[in-house]
Amino acid sequence: MDKQSALKFAKHWVQSWNSHDLDEILSHYTDDFEMSSPIIVERMGVKSGALKGKGAVGEYWTIALKSIPDLHFEILSVFTGANSVVIHYKGHKGNATEYFHFNDEGKVFKAVAHYE
């Protein structure tokens, strides 16, 4: 992944979240992607903190969007890996990072959120 592609992804990802458009948010991911977050434990009661597939994660994100109507992300920095991107951003819980691992088609198949 080159820096320009990583920045393009990060900007579109944040714009999608800031628009609160679930279909647009989910457009970045494979159908069977896995999402891991400590907030999944809090809101969904899933002890592993992981959900798999657009259906399960979409349900989780629908709850998040409804419960935080003023949700807004701001990019602080973007880190580029071989087939991954980490976005450091300011969100509803303060500073956060999210790790995205991409398949050969440029879709995210695994994402992991971290909060300060």
VMD Tcl script that builds the backbone (N, CA, C; Angstrom):
set m [mol new atoms 348]
animate dup $m
set s [atomselect $m all]
$s set {name element resname resid chain x y z} {
  {N N MET 1 A 0.865 -1.175 0.000}
  {CA C MET 1 A 0.000 0.000 0.000}
  {C C MET 1 A 0.906 1.230 0.000}
  {N N ASP 2 A 0.691 2.128 -0.931}
  {CA C ASP 2 A 1.496 3.350 -0.940}
  {C C ASP 2 A 0.801 4.437 -0.118}
  {N N LYS 3 A 1.554 5.463 0.233}
  {CA C LYS 3 A 1.059 6.530 1.111}
  {C C LYS 3 A -0.165 7.225 0.520}
  {N N GLN 4 A -0.166 7.496 -0.786}
  {CA C GLN 4 A -1.292 8.177 -1.429}
  {C C GLN 4 A -2.578 7.343 -1.329}
  {N N SER 5 A -2.470 6.042 -1.561}
  {CA C SER 5 A -3.641 5.151 -1.445}
  {C C SER 5 A -4.127 5.075 -0.009}
  {N N ALA 6 A -3.198 5.039 0.935}
  {CA C ALA 6 A -3.569 4.996 2.353}
  {C C ALA 6 A -4.313 6.268 2.751}
  {N N LEU 7 A -3.813 7.415 2.317}
  {CA C LEU 7 A -4.486 8.692 2.633}
  {C C LEU 7 A -5.862 8.775 1.989}
  {N N LYS 8 A -5.977 8.303 0.755}
  {CA C LYS 8 A -7.274 8.298 0.059}
  {C C LYS 8 A -8.276 7.430 0.825}
  {N N PHE 9 A -7.835 6.235 1.223}
  {CA C PHE 9 A -8.703 5.358 2.006}
  {C C PHE 9 A -9.128 6.036 3.306}
  {N N ALA 10 A -8.160 6.588 4.035}
  {CA C ALA 10 A -8.449 7.206 5.335}
  {C C ALA 10 A -9.456 8.342 5.190}
  {N N LYS 11 A -9.271 9.184 4.196}
  {CA C LYS 11 A -10.209 10.306 3.992}
  {C C LYS 11 A -11.603 9.801 3.667}
  {N N HIS 12 A -11.698 8.798 2.806}
  {CA C HIS 12 A -13.021 8.277 2.449}
  {C C HIS 12 A -13.664 7.568 3.635}
  {N N TRP 13 A -12.875 6.834 4.405}
  {CA C TRP 13 A -13.392 6.132 5.584}
  {C C TRP 13 A -13.982 7.130 6.584}
  {N N VAL 14 A -13.237 8.211 6.872}
  {CA C VAL 14 A -13.711 9.226 7.814}
  {C C VAL 14 A -14.940 9.954 7.260}
  {N N GLN 15 A -14.926 10.290 5.979}
  {CA C GLN 15 A -16.098 10.944 5.375}
  {C C GLN 15 A -17.326 10.051 5.479}
  {N N SER 16 A -17.144 8.758 5.267}
  {CA C SER 16 A -18.267 7.813 5.374}
  {C C SER 16 A -18.847 7.805 6.778}
  {N N TRP 17 A -17.965 7.725 7.777}
  {CA C TRP 17 A -18.445 7.751 9.163}
  {C C TRP 17 A -19.109 9.079 9.497}
  {N N ASN 18 A -18.511 10.167 9.065}
  {CA C ASN 18 A -19.068 11.482 9.389}
  {C C ASN 18 A -20.395 11.733 8.689}
  {N N SER 19 A -20.661 11.025 7.594}
  {CA C SER 19 A -21.957 11.144 6.909}
  {C C SER 19 A -23.027 10.282 7.573}
  {N N HIS 20 A -22.594 9.345 8.429}
  {CA C HIS 20 A -23.489 8.402 9.123}
  {C C HIS 20 A -24.233 7.495 8.138}
  {N N ASP 21 A -23.633 7.236 6.986}
  {CA C ASP 21 A -24.213 6.395 5.942}
  {C C ASP 21 A -23.648 4.983 6.083}
  {N N LEU 22 A -24.427 4.089 6.680}
  {CA C LEU 22 A -23.947 2.743 6.973}
  {C C LEU 22 A -23.525 2.001 5.712}
  {N N ASP 23 A -24.278 2.120 4.630}
  {CA C ASP 23 A -23.904 1.433 3.389}
  {C C ASP 23 A -22.552 1.927 2.885}
  {N N GLU 24 A -22.319 3.211 2.982}
  {CA C GLU 24 A -21.035 3.785 2.554}
  {C C GLU 24 A -19.905 3.307 3.466}
  {N N ILE 25 A -20.164 3.253 4.759}
  {CA C ILE 25 A -19.163 2.753 5.704}
  {C C ILE 25 A -18.810 1.307 5.359}
  {N N LEU 26 A -19.827 0.472 5.183}
  {CA C LEU 26 A -19.612 -0.948 4.910}
  {C C LEU 26 A -18.985 -1.204 3.547}
  {N N SER 27 A -19.006 -0.231 2.646}
  {CA C SER 27 A -18.453 -0.418 1.298}
  {C C SER 27 A -16.937 -0.659 1.314}
  {N N HIS 28 A -16.281 -0.353 2.400}
  {CA C HIS 28 A -14.832 -0.532 2.493}
  {C C HIS 28 A -14.424 -1.971 2.807}
  {N N TYR 29 A -15.379 -2.814 3.151}
  {CA C TYR 29 A -15.086 -4.116 3.743}
  {C C TYR 29 A -15.566 -5.282 2.889}
  {N N THR 30 A -14.892 -6.442 3.046}
  {CA C THR 30 A -15.361 -7.677 2.428}
  {C C THR 30 A -16.624 -8.134 3.163}
  {N N ASP 31 A -17.392 -9.003 2.530}
  {CA C ASP 31 A -18.629 -9.487 3.153}
  {C C ASP 31 A -18.387 -10.233 4.453}
  {N N ASP 32 A -17.236 -10.890 4.559}
  {CA C ASP 32 A -16.956 -11.722 5.735}
  {C C ASP 32 A -15.860 -11.132 6.627}
  {N N PHE 33 A -15.681 -9.807 6.571}
  {CA C PHE 33 A -14.598 -9.205 7.357}
  {C C PHE 33 A -14.831 -9.379 8.852}
  {N N GLU 34 A -13.728 -9.272 9.586}
  {CA C GLU 34 A -13.779 -9.382 11.044}
  {C C GLU 34 A -13.407 -8.047 11.671}
  {N N MET 35 A -14.214 -7.630 12.629}
  {CA C MET 35 A -13.998 -6.382 13.365}
  {C C MET 35 A -13.776 -6.720 14.824}
  {N N SER 36 A -12.739 -6.130 15.407}
  {CA C SER 36 A -12.432 -6.338 16.814}
  {C C SER 36 A -12.329 -4.978 17.502}
  {N N SER 37 A -12.994 -4.862 18.651}
  {CA C SER 37 A -13.005 -3.601 19.383}
  {C C SER 37 A -13.437 -3.841 20.827}
  {N N PRO 38 A -12.842 -3.104 21.764}
  {CA C PRO 38 A -13.321 -3.226 23.141}
  {C C PRO 38 A -14.755 -2.720 23.304}
  {N N ILE 39 A -15.209 -1.893 22.398}
  {CA C ILE 39 A -16.592 -1.393 22.480}
  {C C ILE 39 A -17.584 -2.491 22.106}
  {N N ILE 40 A -17.154 -3.470 21.300}
  {CA C ILE 40 A -18.021 -4.619 21.006}
  {C C ILE 40 A -18.329 -5.365 22.296}
  {N N VAL 41 A -17.351 -5.460 23.177}
  {CA C VAL 41 A -17.575 -6.102 24.480}
  {C C VAL 41 A -18.630 -5.312 25.253}
  {N N GLU 42 A -18.468 -3.988 25.319}
  {CA C GLU 42 A -19.391 -3.119 26.064}
  {C C GLU 42 A -20.815 -3.154 25.511}
  {N N ARG 43 A -20.949 -2.929 24.211}
  {CA C ARG 43 A -22.282 -2.733 23.613}
  {C C ARG 43 A -22.976 -4.009 23.183}
  {N N MET 44 A -22.192 -5.023 22.799}
  {CA C MET 44 A -22.794 -6.235 22.257}
  {C C MET 44 A -22.678 -7.420 23.209}
  {N N GLY 45 A -21.874 -7.270 24.264}
  {CA C GLY 45 A -21.709 -8.354 25.216}
  {C C GLY 45 A -20.930 -9.540 24.677}
  {N N VAL 46 A -20.149 -9.328 23.624}
  {CA C VAL 46 A -19.351 -10.395 23.027}
  {C C VAL 46 A -17.982 -10.381 23.710}
  {N N LYS 47 A -17.719 -11.390 24.516}
  {CA C LYS 47 A -16.505 -11.402 25.340}
  {C C LYS 47 A -15.213 -11.330 24.538}
  {N N SER 48 A -15.201 -11.913 23.343}
  {CA C SER 48 A -13.996 -11.893 22.514}
  {C C SER 48 A -13.734 -10.513 21.928}
  {N N GLY 49 A -14.766 -9.676 21.892}
  {CA C GLY 49 A -14.629 -8.347 21.298}
  {C C GLY 49 A -14.592 -8.360 19.786}
  {N N ALA 50 A -14.931 -9.498 19.172}
  {CA C ALA 50 A -14.856 -9.628 17.715}
  {C C ALA 50 A -16.203 -10.020 17.121}
  {N N LEU 51 A -16.504 -9.441 15.960}
  {CA C LEU 51 A -17.680 -9.795 15.177}
  {C C LEU 51 A -17.208 -10.109 13.767}
  {N N LYS 52 A -17.932 -10.998 13.081}
  {CA C LYS 52 A -17.544 -11.383 11.725}
  {C C LYS 52 A -18.723 -11.202 10.782}
  {N N GLY 53 A -18.448 -10.536 9.655}
  {CA C GLY 53 A -19.439 -10.375 8.591}
  {C C GLY 53 A -20.160 -9.043 8.643}
  {N N LYS 54 A -20.560 -8.590 7.457}
  {CA C LYS 54 A -21.232 -7.294 7.355}
  {C C LYS 54 A -22.541 -7.248 8.140}
  {N N GLY 55 A -23.248 -8.369 8.227}
  {CA C GLY 55 A -24.505 -8.393 8.976}
  {C C GLY 55 A -24.299 -8.094 10.446}
  {N N ALA 56 A -23.396 -8.826 11.071}
  {CA C ALA 56 A -23.136 -8.659 12.503}
  {C C ALA 56 A -22.510 -7.305 12.809}
  {N N VAL 57 A -21.510 -6.914 12.025}
  {CA C VAL 57 A -20.850 -5.632 12.274}
  {C C VAL 57 A -21.787 -4.479 11.930}
  {N N GLY 58 A -22.582 -4.646 10.877}
  {CA C GLY 58 A -23.554 -3.616 10.512}
  {C C GLY 58 A -24.563 -3.361 11.623}
  {N N GLU 59 A -24.997 -4.428 12.286}
  {CA C GLU 59 A -25.914 -4.289 13.424}
  {C C GLU 59 A -25.252 -3.499 14.554}
  {N N TYR 60 A -24.012 -3.838 14.850}
  {CA C TYR 60 A -23.231 -3.142 15.882}
  {C C TYR 60 A -23.076 -1.666 15.533}
  {N N TRP 61 A -22.709 -1.380 14.284}
  {CA C TRP 61 A -22.515 0.011 13.883}
  {C C TRP 61 A -23.829 0.781 13.803}
  {N N THR 62 A -24.932 0.115 13.500}
  {CA C THR 62 A -26.238 0.772 13.529}
  {C C THR 62 A -26.538 1.259 14.941}
  {N N ILE 63 A -26.262 0.425 15.926}
  {CA C ILE 63 A -26.455 0.810 17.332}
  {C C ILE 63 A -25.576 2.007 17.663}
  {N N ALA 64 A -24.319 1.968 17.228}
  {CA C ALA 64 A -23.391 3.072 17.512}
  {C C ALA 64 A -23.882 4.374 16.892}
  {N N LEU 65 A -24.302 4.324 15.639}
  {CA C LEU 65 A -24.749 5.543 14.954}
  {C C LEU 65 A -26.012 6.124 15.596}
  {N N LYS 66 A -26.910 5.263 16.065}
  {CA C LYS 66 A -28.134 5.739 16.727}
  {C C LYS 66 A -27.849 6.288 18.121}
  {N N SER 67 A -26.918 5.668 18.820}
  {CA C SER 67 A -26.655 6.086 20.200}
  {C C SER 67 A -25.730 7.307 20.288}
  {N N ILE 68 A -25.023 7.606 19.205}
  {CA C ILE 68 A -24.116 8.764 19.188}
  {C C ILE 68 A -24.443 9.601 17.947}
  {N N PRO 69 A -25.553 10.340 17.984}
  {CA C PRO 69 A -25.996 11.062 16.781}
  {C C PRO 69 A -25.033 12.138 16.295}
  {N N ASP 70 A -24.173 12.624 17.166}
  {CA C ASP 70 A -23.206 13.651 16.754}
  {C C ASP 70 A -21.814 13.054 16.515}
  {N N LEU 71 A -21.748 11.740 16.253}
  {CA C LEU 71 A -20.482 11.067 16.013}
  {C C LEU 71 A -19.718 11.766 14.894}
  {N N HIS 72 A -18.459 12.077 15.167}
  {CA C HIS 72 A -17.619 12.760 14.186}
  {C C HIS 72 A -16.173 12.350 14.424}
  {N N PHE 73 A -15.490 11.976 13.329}
  {CA C PHE 73 A -14.083 11.592 13.407}
  {C C PHE 73 A -13.233 12.655 12.726}
  {N N GLU 74 A -12.026 12.826 13.241}
  {CA C GLU 74 A -11.045 13.739 12.660}
  {C C GLU 74 A -9.712 13.006 12.564}
  {N N ILE 75 A -9.152 12.928 11.362}
  {CA C ILE 75 A -7.872 12.244 11.160}
  {C C ILE 75 A -6.748 13.031 11.822}
  {N N LEU 76 A -5.933 12.333 12.602}
  {CA C LEU 76 A -4.741 12.923 13.205}
  {C C LEU 76 A -3.489 12.515 12.432}
  {N N SER 77 A -3.420 11.229 12.029}
  {CA C SER 77 A -2.317 10.758 11.200}
  {C C SER 77 A -2.691 9.417 10.583}
  {N N VAL 78 A -1.945 9.068 9.541}
  {CA C VAL 78 A -2.180 7.823 8.809}
  {C C VAL 78 A -0.844 7.106 8.661}
  {N N PHE 79 A -0.818 5.814 8.997}
  {CA C PHE 79 A 0.379 4.998 8.911}
  {C C PHE 79 A 0.158 3.923 7.855}
  {N N THR 80 A 1.179 3.699 7.037}
  {CA C THR 80 A 1.075 2.768 5.916}
  {C C THR 80 A 1.921 1.531 6.168}
  {N N GLY 81 A 1.329 0.360 5.911}
  {CA C GLY 81 A 2.047 -0.907 5.981}
  {C C GLY 81 A 2.057 -1.555 4.607}
  {N N ALA 82 A 2.556 -2.782 4.524}
  {CA C ALA 82 A 2.628 -3.486 3.251}
  {C C ALA 82 A 1.232 -3.694 2.652}
  {N N ASN 83 A 0.318 -4.235 3.437}
  {CA C ASN 83 A -1.065 -4.461 3.017}
  {C C ASN 83 A -2.034 -3.955 4.069}
  {N N SER 84 A -1.624 -2.911 4.758}
  {CA C SER 84 A -2.435 -2.416 5.860}
  {C C SER 84 A -2.277 -0.917 6.034}
  {N N VAL 85 A -3.233 -0.375 6.773}
  {CA C VAL 85 A -3.248 1.052 7.112}
  {C C VAL 85 A -3.675 1.169 8.564}
  {N N VAL 86 A -3.073 2.104 9.277}
  {CA C VAL 86 A -3.531 2.460 10.616}
  {C C VAL 86 A -3.922 3.928 10.572}
  {N N ILE 87 A -5.144 4.197 11.007}
  {CA C ILE 87 A -5.613 5.576 11.093}
  {C C ILE 87 A -5.654 5.968 12.563}
  {N N HIS 88 A -4.958 7.028 12.896}
  {CA C HIS 88 A -5.002 7.626 14.236}
  {C C HIS 88 A -5.965 8.794 14.109}
  {N N TYR 89 A -7.030 8.771 14.899}
  {CA C TYR 89 A -8.071 9.782 14.752}
  {C C TYR 89 A -8.640 10.187 16.104}
  {N N LYS 90 A -9.325 11.297 16.084}
  {CA C LYS 90 A -10.065 11.762 17.259}
  {C C LYS 90 A -11.526 11.401 17.021}
  {N N GLY 91 A -12.118 10.733 18.008}
  {CA C GLY 91 A -13.505 10.310 17.905}
  {C C GLY 91 A -14.261 10.582 19.184}
  {N N HIS 92 A -15.364 9.883 19.355}
  {CA C HIS 92 A -16.249 10.111 20.502}
  {C C HIS 92 A -15.622 9.712 21.832}
  {N N LYS 93 A -14.611 8.856 21.814}
  {CA C LYS 93 A -13.937 8.432 23.048}
  {C C LYS 93 A -12.550 9.053 23.162}
  {N N GLY 94 A -12.301 10.126 22.431}
  {CA C GLY 94 A -10.978 10.741 22.436}
  {C C GLY 94 A -10.126 10.172 21.316}
  {N N ASN 95 A -8.818 10.067 21.564}
  {CA C ASN 95 A -7.910 9.544 20.543}
  {C C ASN 95 A -8.107 8.043 20.380}
  {N N ALA 96 A -8.023 7.605 19.121}
  {CA C ALA 96 A -8.185 6.197 18.792}
  {C C ALA 96 A -7.302 5.862 17.600}
  {N N THR 97 A -7.033 4.570 17.439}
  {CA C THR 97 A -6.394 4.090 16.224}
  {C C THR 97 A -7.206 2.907 15.721}
  {N N GLU 98 A -7.192 2.758 14.414}
  {CA C GLU 98 A -7.837 1.599 13.830}
  {C C GLU 98 A -6.901 1.014 12.785}
  {N N TYR 99 A -6.710 -0.291 12.885}
  {CA C TYR 99 A -5.840 -1.045 11.984}
  {C C TYR 99 A -6.723 -1.720 10.942}
  {N N PHE 100 A -6.378 -1.594 9.666}
  {CA C PHE 100 A -7.125 -2.181 8.560}
  {C C PHE 100 A -6.183 -3.059 7.737}
  {N N HIS 101 A -6.548 -4.311 7.528}
  {CA C HIS 101 A -5.763 -5.210 6.685}
  {C C HIS 101 A -6.555 -5.464 5.404}
  {N N PHE 102 A -5.898 -5.271 4.247}
  {CA C PHE 102 A -6.562 -5.311 2.943}
  {C C PHE 102 A -6.278 -6.606 2.189}
  {N N ASN 103 A -7.280 -7.052 1.408}
  {CA C ASN 103 A -7.078 -8.183 0.503}
  {C C ASN 103 A -6.535 -7.660 -0.833}
  {N N ASP 104 A -6.363 -8.549 -1.796}
  {CA C ASP 104 A -5.798 -8.171 -3.099}
  {C C ASP 104 A -6.719 -7.264 -3.911}
  {N N GLU 105 A -8.010 -7.233 -3.583}
  {CA C GLU 105 A -8.963 -6.374 -4.284}
  {C C GLU 105 A -9.095 -4.998 -3.637}
  {N N GLY 106 A -8.321 -4.738 -2.590}
  {CA C GLY 106 A -8.353 -3.439 -1.935}
  {C C GLY 106 A -9.466 -3.263 -0.923}
  {N N LYS 107 A -10.057 -4.370 -0.485}
  {CA C LYS 107 A -11.107 -4.323 0.533}
  {C C LYS 107 A -10.536 -4.771 1.874}
  {N N VAL 108 A -11.062 -4.221 2.947}
  {CA C VAL 108 A -10.626 -4.570 4.295}
  {C C VAL 108 A -11.253 -5.906 4.691}
  {N N PHE 109 A -10.392 -6.863 5.117}
  {CA C PHE 109 A -10.926 -8.128 5.615}
  {C C PHE 109 A -10.749 -8.276 7.118}
  {N N LYS 110 A -9.974 -7.370 7.715}
  {CA C LYS 110 A -9.834 -7.386 9.167}
  {C C LYS 110 A -9.564 -5.960 9.641}
  {N N ALA 111 A -10.281 -5.568 10.699}
  {CA C ALA 111 A -10.099 -4.244 11.300}
  {C C ALA 111 A -10.071 -4.411 12.811}
  {N N VAL 112 A -9.173 -3.646 13.444}
  {CA C VAL 112 A -9.021 -3.714 14.898}
  {C C VAL 112 A -8.960 -2.289 15.441}
  {N N ALA 113 A -9.881 -1.953 16.334}
  {CA C ALA 113 A -9.941 -0.612 16.918}
  {C C ALA 113 A -9.281 -0.604 18.297}
  {N N HIS 114 A -8.621 0.514 18.581}
  {CA C HIS 114 A -7.947 0.715 19.870}
  {C C HIS 114 A -8.296 2.108 20.376}
  {N N TYR 115 A -8.524 2.222 21.674}
  {CA C TYR 115 A -8.924 3.505 22.265}
  {C C TYR 115 A -7.987 3.884 23.392}
  {N N GLU 116 A -7.772 5.183 23.541}
  {CA C GLU 116 A -6.911 5.714 24.575}
  {C C GLU 116 A -7.544 5.505 25.943}
}
mol reanalyze $m
mol bondsrecalc $m
mol representation Tube
mol addrep $m
